[in-house]
Amino acid sequence: MTQTMEAPVLTLKEVIDVVPASCRQRSTPRGLALVGRDLLLYALVLTGIVLSPAWWVTLPLVLLAGLTVAALFVLGHDAAHGVLTDDNRLNNTLGHLLLVPSFHIFEAWVLGHNRIHHGHTVREGMDFVWHPVTVDQYRDMGSLRRLRHRMEWAPGGSLLYYLREVWWNKMIRYREPPAKWVAGIRRDRYMLYTALLAAATGAGFLGGLGSGDIAGAIWMITKLMVIPFLLFTFLIGWTVYVHHISPDIRWYTRRGWTRVQGQLDGTTILRIPRVMNFFFHWIFLHTPHHVDMRIPCYHLPEAARAIGEAFPDRTIDRTLRIREYVEGARTCKLYDFEAGQWLPYSAAG
């Protein structure tokens, strides 16, 4: 009788080991150079908005402000992972600072993103970011919740989804974190609110000074803070979506999930135009970031090459195309975790 040998199960350590050790080297000069560049651009854009003589100058500057907030956020995200520089205390300080323009509470982000999202990527009942609903769960929804789901999961619905599910529910409204996180999140919430109040007061003063009325003060706050935040929210919600939601990305039951499925199979390497990487700091090369959170953003290209060469059959590596995103968003509505299959709304009857 011939015995067949089963192929050994791939482990996450084996995937990590194909990434050169140099990809995990943190660089304070490089990290600070990126921070300095983005903060300077942010300051220049905000100054341009304040001094803008007409709406046709203000509009592109406000759009650029949203992109710059996203750039600062990505660097803050790296700082929250402790990899932006080789100084842990500096990373902590930078993380708090860089997340202010995006209205994010640092310790709440560390808990939700580093511990939960990265710890349980595409795992049923655990990874809360763009978590799919089943046919039965959709059937149990009332008409308003169904409408909300259809709006949030439609192409372009990332602003509504991220604003409600991630920013509001898991950041601002979050009141019951694990006990050891309570003090840090409370402290950082007060720090963020104080910083935003000071920024809004300064913006309102400038607006009122220029216009002489309260409407001018409110409009200046809106231009400098609110609209860039909303643009950022759309961008980051869409970014996370394309990283983890696609017809060829499977979500797993809690028992069927493994770390290598979550971190290697559960995300993507998306090729974007170079100008976009100016703002997104290579974060669209997302697979190596999930495989090993110790890799700084500026080493993701080299790490992506190593993983793609070692595991070409398991690495989703493609050019990001809006047409494919729209088609995917029309396909990925409900999910069957047992079959590992995306379903349309019509599956719910």
Wavefront OBJ file of the C-alpha trace (Angstrom):
o trace
v 0.000 0.000 0.000
v 1.432 3.357 -1.064
v 1.433 6.095 1.541
v 0.942 9.675 0.380
v 2.629 12.425 2.288
v 0.592 15.561 2.907
v 2.306 18.834 2.173
v 3.346 20.563 5.396
v 1.128 23.449 6.471
v 2.704 26.818 5.803
v 3.295 28.889 8.937
v 3.444 32.650 9.283
v 7.019 32.393 10.569
v 8.035 30.755 7.301
v 6.531 33.669 5.402
v 8.245 36.198 7.671
v 11.569 34.440 7.189
v 11.618 35.095 3.425
v 11.664 38.851 4.080
v 15.250 40.200 4.323
v 16.207 41.330 7.818
v 17.108 44.728 6.368
v 13.401 45.351 5.782
v 12.902 45.489 9.549
v 15.557 48.134 10.136
v 14.052 51.353 11.439
v 15.580 54.687 10.452
v 15.058 57.836 12.510
v 16.480 60.168 9.801
v 14.249 58.645 7.139
v 11.165 58.652 9.331
v 11.705 62.245 10.440
v 12.343 63.326 6.842
v 8.925 61.982 5.835
v 7.257 63.600 8.830
v 8.953 66.938 8.179
v 8.015 66.880 4.503
v 4.351 66.085 5.159
v 3.996 68.564 8.027
v 5.524 71.309 5.875
v 3.149 70.528 3.019
v 0.204 70.461 5.436
v 1.176 73.855 6.862
v 1.600 75.348 3.386
v -1.766 74.028 2.212
v -3.578 75.360 5.285
v -1.864 78.728 4.850
v -2.982 78.771 1.229
v -6.579 78.091 2.273
v -6.493 80.944 4.800
v -5.077 83.390 2.237
v -7.059 82.092 -0.747
v -8.628 84.938 -2.766
v -11.346 82.871 -4.483
v -13.218 79.575 -4.401
v -11.373 78.212 -7.432
v -8.139 78.458 -5.442
v -9.705 77.151 -2.236
v -11.249 74.037 -3.805
v -8.039 72.306 -4.994
v -6.277 73.328 -1.777
v -9.001 71.740 0.346
v -8.749 68.543 -1.724
v -4.976 68.600 -1.251
v -5.494 69.113 2.489
v -7.519 65.875 2.620
v -4.701 64.001 0.895
v -2.147 65.525 3.242
v -4.169 64.487 6.294
v -4.124 60.948 4.844
v -0.335 61.170 4.420
v 0.119 62.251 8.041
v -2.221 59.491 9.166
v -0.228 56.776 7.373
v 2.943 57.983 9.090
v 1.054 58.084 12.401
v -0.091 54.530 11.700
v 3.564 53.492 11.304
v 4.474 55.336 14.506
v 1.654 53.499 16.299
v 3.276 50.240 15.190
v 6.560 51.529 16.644
v 8.441 51.364 13.346
v 8.547 54.890 11.895
v 11.834 55.658 13.688
v 14.250 53.584 15.784
v 13.286 55.441 18.970
v 10.189 54.031 20.692
v 9.524 57.144 22.745
v 9.776 59.317 19.628
v 7.406 56.985 17.801
v 4.873 57.398 20.590
v 5.129 61.188 20.505
v 4.926 61.340 16.721
v 1.968 58.978 16.682
v -0.035 61.217 18.989
v 0.832 64.303 16.929
v 0.275 62.840 13.465
v -3.182 61.428 14.256
v -4.592 64.795 15.404
v -5.510 66.134 11.901
v -7.499 62.927 11.277
v -9.287 63.253 14.666
v -8.079 59.836 15.866
v -7.423 58.821 19.464
v -3.970 57.251 19.528
v -4.428 54.509 22.141
v -7.860 53.565 20.785
v -6.287 53.196 17.342
v -3.465 51.036 18.715
v -5.986 48.731 20.387
v -8.392 48.466 17.463
v -5.852 48.369 14.657
v -2.686 46.766 16.026
v -4.259 44.297 18.422
v -7.646 43.426 16.919
v -7.476 44.063 13.160
v -3.922 42.768 12.739
v -4.393 40.009 15.273
v -7.502 38.592 13.572
v -7.492 39.790 9.960
v -10.500 38.468 7.936
v -11.637 36.336 10.880
v -15.353 35.999 11.560
v -16.554 37.845 14.630
v -13.106 39.241 15.385
v -11.851 41.577 12.647
v -14.353 44.434 12.894
v -13.115 46.429 9.863
v -15.376 45.862 6.825
v -16.694 42.699 8.473
v -19.220 41.044 6.106
v -22.738 40.141 7.143
v -24.321 36.780 6.391
v -27.590 36.143 4.577
v -29.359 35.438 7.880
v -27.955 38.572 9.502
v -29.137 40.669 6.569
v -32.599 39.107 6.719
v -32.835 39.995 10.408
v -32.123 43.674 9.707
v -34.904 46.233 9.638
v -35.509 48.303 6.519
v -33.376 51.218 7.733
v -30.401 49.029 8.614
v -30.663 47.314 5.239
v -30.660 50.703 3.527
v -27.627 51.759 5.553
v -25.793 48.573 4.614
v -26.564 49.089 0.930
v -25.308 52.665 1.087
v -22.113 51.821 2.998
v -21.231 48.798 0.843
v -21.998 50.547 -2.443
v -19.125 51.879 -4.586
v -18.094 55.120 -2.894
v -19.777 54.258 0.404
v -16.527 54.163 2.380
v -17.044 57.633 3.903
v -20.308 56.597 5.540
v -18.954 53.222 6.652
v -15.671 54.360 8.144
v -17.193 57.439 9.767
v -19.807 55.380 11.593
v -18.327 51.945 12.163
v -14.664 52.707 12.756
v -14.263 56.370 13.728
v -17.465 56.876 15.719
v -18.156 53.415 17.180
v -14.570 52.249 17.760
v -12.894 55.591 18.407
v -15.062 58.411 19.761
v -18.004 56.501 21.244
v -15.904 53.574 22.479
v -16.563 53.367 26.216
v -15.803 49.767 27.239
v -12.236 48.876 26.268
v -10.319 46.180 28.186
v -9.427 47.417 31.661
v -5.721 47.969 30.966
v -6.557 50.296 28.058
v -9.106 52.493 29.839
v -6.717 55.062 31.333
v -4.651 55.466 28.158
v -7.661 55.897 25.901
v -9.277 58.370 28.316
v -6.054 60.393 28.500
v -5.599 60.440 24.737
v -9.250 61.342 24.180
v -8.848 64.439 26.357
v -5.583 65.302 24.612
v -7.218 65.035 21.184
v -10.263 67.080 22.200
v -8.020 69.778 23.681
v -5.917 69.944 20.515
v -8.992 70.110 18.285
v -10.584 72.802 20.451
v -7.420 74.894 20.267
v -7.203 74.406 16.487
v -10.871 75.270 15.970
v -10.518 78.367 18.163
v -7.530 79.548 16.139
v -9.251 78.833 12.822
v -12.420 80.561 13.969
v -10.457 83.614 15.064
v -8.753 83.859 11.679
v -12.061 83.439 9.861
v -13.831 85.986 12.007
v -10.964 88.421 11.690
v -11.102 88.264 7.917
v -14.868 88.356 7.476
v -16.012 90.223 10.557
v -18.849 87.784 11.289
v -19.572 84.391 12.805
v -20.324 82.830 9.425
v -16.777 83.553 8.297
v -15.428 81.977 11.467
v -17.488 78.812 10.944
v -16.519 78.606 7.279
v -12.825 78.857 8.122
v -13.134 75.985 10.616
v -14.991 73.992 7.984
v -12.366 74.627 5.292
v -9.350 73.960 7.482
v -10.591 71.074 9.593
v -13.962 69.534 8.753
v -13.795 69.083 4.966
v -10.195 67.736 5.004
v -11.253 65.288 7.738
v -14.222 64.063 5.691
v -12.073 63.682 2.578
v -9.525 61.748 4.610
v -12.286 59.543 6.032
v -13.451 58.643 2.544
v -9.888 57.893 1.453
v -8.937 55.752 4.448
v -12.235 53.845 4.397
v -11.766 53.114 0.693
v -8.115 52.177 1.247
v -8.949 49.617 3.929
v -11.753 48.268 1.740
v -9.542 47.549 -1.280
v -6.948 46.009 1.041
v -9.320 43.408 2.492
v -12.511 43.159 0.424
v -12.426 41.525 -3.002
v -14.068 38.551 -4.730
v -10.741 36.705 -4.418
v -10.208 37.453 -0.718
v -11.766 34.879 1.579
v -12.990 35.493 5.122
v -12.801 32.572 7.546
v -14.832 31.143 10.385
v -13.355 31.686 13.803
v -12.279 28.047 14.075
v -11.159 27.678 10.459
v -8.931 30.767 10.490
v -5.140 30.597 10.724
v -2.584 33.378 11.038
v -1.066 32.729 7.636
v -4.518 32.828 6.011
v -5.240 36.151 7.656
v -1.927 37.865 7.040
v -0.817 36.386 3.692
v -4.098 35.502 1.974
v -6.304 38.148 3.583
v -4.880 41.256 1.960
v -3.293 42.589 -1.210
v -0.319 44.154 -2.948
v -1.823 46.895 -5.104
v 0.266 48.847 -7.577
v -0.682 52.526 -7.634
v 0.706 55.569 -9.495
v 3.889 57.001 -8.010
v 2.169 60.295 -7.198
v -0.258 58.421 -4.932
v 2.633 56.859 -3.043
v 3.786 60.389 -2.230
v 0.746 60.605 0.034
v 0.121 56.944 0.936
v 3.738 55.986 1.710
v 3.645 52.554 0.031
v 0.845 51.297 2.303
v -0.939 49.809 -0.723
v 1.825 47.191 -0.704
v -0.194 45.836 2.172
v 0.626 42.137 2.335
v 4.127 42.569 3.821
v 2.715 45.000 6.381
v 0.331 42.297 7.583
v 2.884 39.517 7.391
v 5.243 41.463 9.667
v 4.197 44.684 11.398
v 7.861 45.411 12.158
v 8.446 46.527 8.551
v 8.450 50.345 8.199
v 6.507 51.806 5.289
v 9.702 52.818 3.508
v 10.825 49.160 3.295
v 7.526 47.738 2.020
v 8.563 47.649 -1.690
v 11.532 45.360 -0.985
v 9.480 43.169 1.366
v 6.678 42.878 -1.207
v 9.143 41.661 -3.821
v 10.486 38.985 -1.486
v 7.037 37.674 -0.530
v 5.767 37.763 -4.106
v 8.765 35.787 -5.360
v 8.502 33.195 -2.582
v 4.715 32.715 -2.704
v 3.505 33.723 -6.182
v 0.446 31.451 -5.986
v -0.777 32.949 -2.711
v 0.079 36.609 -3.184
v -2.553 38.902 -4.665
v -0.406 41.341 -6.623
v -2.053 43.535 -9.230
v -2.490 47.068 -10.484
v -5.231 48.965 -8.687
v -7.971 49.779 -11.188
v -11.116 51.720 -10.286
v -13.187 49.598 -12.673
v -12.234 46.438 -10.790
v -12.986 48.108 -7.454
v -16.478 49.069 -8.661
v -17.121 45.558 -9.984
v -15.907 44.066 -6.710
v -18.096 46.408 -4.673
v -21.099 45.253 -6.709
v -20.198 41.607 -6.048
v -19.174 41.675 -2.368
v -22.398 42.282 -0.464
v -23.137 39.302 1.811
v -20.932 36.399 2.850
v -21.201 32.661 3.448
v -18.412 31.884 5.917
v -18.808 28.112 5.662
v -18.561 28.094 1.856
v -16.080 30.965 1.765
v -18.136 32.779 -0.848
v -19.344 36.320 -1.494
v -23.025 36.623 -2.338
v -25.320 39.299 -3.842
v -28.232 40.841 -1.948
v -30.560 38.632 -3.978
v -29.290 35.630 -1.958
v -31.311 36.977 0.973
v -34.527 36.803 -1.047
l 1 2 3 4 5 6 7 8 9 10 11 12 13 14 15 16 17 18 19 20 21 22 23 24 25 26 27 28 29 30 31 32 33 34 35 36 37 38 39 40 41 42 43 44 45 46 47 48 49 50 51 52 53 54 55 56 57 58 59 60 61 62 63 64 65 66 67 68 69 70 71 72 73 74 75 76 77 78 79 80 81 82 83 84 85 86 87 88 89 90 91 92 93 94 95 96 97 98 99 100 101 102 103 104 105 106 107 108 109 110 111 112 113 114 115 116 117 118 119 120 121 122 123 124 125 126 127 128 129 130 131 132 133 134 135 136 137 138 139 140 141 142 143 144 145 146 147 148 149 150 151 152 153 154 155 156 157 158 159 160 161 162 163 164 165 166 167 168 169 170 171 172 173 174 175 176 177 178 179 180 181 182 183 184 185 186 187 188 189 190 191 192 193 194 195 196 197 198 199 200 201 202 203 204 205 206 207 208 209 210 211 212 213 214 215 216 217 218 219 220 221 222 223 224 225 226 227 228 229 230 231 232 233 234 235 236 237 238 239 240 241 242 243 244 245 246 247 248 249 250 251 252 253 254 255 256 257 258 259 260 261 262 263 264 265 266 267 268 269 270 271 272 273 274 275 276 277 278 279 280 281 282 283 284 285 286 287 288 289 290 291 292 293 294 295 296 297 298 299 300 301 302 303 304 305 306 307 308 309 310 311 312 313 314 315 316 317 318 319 320 321 322 323 324 325 326 327 328 329 330 331 332 333 334 335 336 337 338 339 340 341 342 343 344 345 346 347 348 349
